Amino acid sequence: MSMTAQLSTASGVNHVDADIKASGNSLGIWAMRVAFIALVVGLPMGFFQAAERSGLFPWLESTAVYFASTTTHGVLLAFVLTTFFTMGFGYHTMAHSINKKAFFGWIGFWVSLVGTLIAAVPMLTGAASVLYTFYPPEMAHPAFYVGATLLVVGSWFWVADMLIGFTQWKRENPGKPVPLVMFAIAINALMWGWTSLGVASEVLFQLIPVSLGLMETLDPGLARTLFSWTLHAIVYFWLIPAYIVMYTIMPKEAGGRLFSDEMARIAFVMLFIFSVPIGFHHLYLDPMQAAGWKLLHMFGTFMVAIPTFITGFTVIASLEIAGRLRGGKGLFGWIMALDWKNPVVLAGMLSLLMLTAGGWGGVINASYSMDVMVHNTQWVTGHFHLIFGGTTVIMYLAGAYWLWPKITGHALYSKTLAVWQLWLYAVGMVVLTGPWHALGLAGQPRRVSSTPYNQFPEVVASWGTYELLMVIGASMIVVSGFMFIYNLCKTASSKIAASEAEAKVEYAQAIHPPVRVPRLLNSFTFWNWAMFAYMIISYGYPILQFAFIGTPGVIPWGY
Amino acid sequence: MSSIHIDPLEKKWIWAVGTIVVLTWIVQLYYAIADSIHPPSNVEVIDSAKLHMTEEFAEKNLGVKKEEDGSYTVTMVAARYGFYPPMIEVPVDTKVKLRIASFDVLHGLHVPGSNMATMVVPGYVSEVTTAFTKTGDFPMICNEFCGLGHDYMYAKVRVLAKQ
């Protein structure tokens, strides 16, 4: 690779006006504070659940507490942590990459926060134990649905902010490529807009009216179909910020260059297109959709392998550049030459490893014919903890280690503690999810608080050995979560100023910094229409059918 | 004219990944068509509040029936917190068609180690056809959260040797 000539030029530092910087930093850190409070409250609940369902601590067992905890754990980590992290990261990115101030800003933040607090009351008092996937016709307290809706509505202000900033910048800079980091966060915002429509329709037209008694019955088949619209793409809404850290921050932190700016854009565009119209792999075993539609969604589901593997290639190639610049030789020597003591680099490596393992597991879930063996078993829990907890959240943690000194102006309290924390987190995640995959293959269902199948003692006994491992893994994750929060708090209250390098917001530069890129890789218009068409094809009839198949209404139930 | 740089190695990589995706499509399509492996997808509605008033799901008609072609049809109801009838007996290596409806909320069922699995969604009849390949007693576990008694919801499948 002959890139040395270009390496001395170009910088990823952009001019930012002081007031825009202040606004982006302030929105960024406040949204992330909420996100990480959700994390540190949600993690011990996960540990409790692992311990409770293991059967090793009989004095701990309580079905009611377990399902209230599961619901809260899911909502806090999958909805609150992710939405607030992504909002905060987006506000910070918009200020620092394109020098734009959020138009709505705090409105979105407050609507989402108030929604979260409203939903927290019924969740914590056990009045909303319907899990974060809702599960009508079981009904929770209306405040749960109203609060969850406000959380999403708040995020729509953020979506508007990202798209307004993106559009304004393009108008002021005709023909210039939007900086990759902003391109990616804006396409994530657009995708979240599309994604959230499914669950929003379910909640607004079915769950809130029924929970308030305004409607007597609902169609759970329609509710599940609408939820599937959201259920897979929301995973990419969580994952894309992690990929953004890998593409635009990690190469710089590693001391190298981004291997390809254009391939990164292609990957993000593909993630957008193949995110939403493929949700039926969550409904493979549901009776209310015909097989042909499931097959169609399967084809699209597997397409996501392409942007995933492009990401793997581009990100690893970027790391290889860094490794070789640091003196690494040979086929694998560059790996050892990487800066394993840099939290972003370390998190990225661990994240990619867990993505590889979790991705292969996901191939089974997504398979039209093999899903039946693992559907709703612990395999699925193992899969999404590896992809979400492992691959995604570890990059949020790395992002926070990167951002905290930049926003607070204080040096990171302890890089060593951060490195130990990330190792402990990743090892804990593997120790937790490995046994879950085994338990799933052995048929243990997910979403149970105990396994009292005492007519089948040999089946239950075959699961026993894995239960202890699961508890050990969960405890490692909880400890590492506290280490993370401790490090951030100590950083915020530190008296040591961040070094210039630590305080500077600098995104990775590509080997070939793009001068012009094709319109399709710099604009969303075409892709937005493509999404519209693809959604009509894949969700049009499957939703319309509920207007004429005549499902008798199903009455709501408590739990 | 704007151009994009794709490294030749990355191009090969994308071709390889594309080939893998197409192969996974072909394998799944092949088994779906050749072995007729499809997930339960019969799109058949029913009034969950009136199951007991239908012919098929009335209590006296639940259970195992032998069809004229030698296959078996099992009719069951899923209701908090059990499957009814709570035990079924079917022969090994014989086609078994399960038809099941929910009396109340969402349920799911799975007989670990077999392809007997489906969601049970109120308002719909689920139908799944398989053949058990091993004899013995197996749990049929509810694998979808259906309320605070969900843990205790399971039935027994007894697979008998062929006579």
Interface residues (C-beta under 8 A of the other chain):
Chain A: T63 A64 F67 S129 V130 L131 Y135 P137 E138 D219 P220 G221 R224 F259 S260 E262 M263 L283 Y284 L285 D286 P287 M288 Q289 A290 A291 K294 L295 M298 F299 F302 M303 A305 I306 F309 I310 F313 T314 A317 V363 S367 Y368 S369 D371 V372 M373 H375 N376 T377 A442 G443 Q444 P445 R446 R447 V448 S449 S450 T451 P452 Y453 Q455 F456 V459 H512 R516 V517 P518 L521 Q545 I549 G550 T551 P552 G553 V554 I555 W557 G558 Y559
Chain B: S2 I4 H5 I6 D7 E10 W13 I14 V17 G18 I20 V21 T24 W25 Q28 L29 Y31 A32 I37 H38 P39 P40 S41 N42 V43 E44 V45 I46 D47 S48 A49 K50 D104 V105 L106 G108 H110 P112 G113 N115 A117 T118 M119 V120 V121 P122 G123 Y124 V125 S126 E127 D137 F138 P139 I141 C142 N143 E144 F145 C146 G147 L148 G149 H150 D151 Y152 Y154 K156
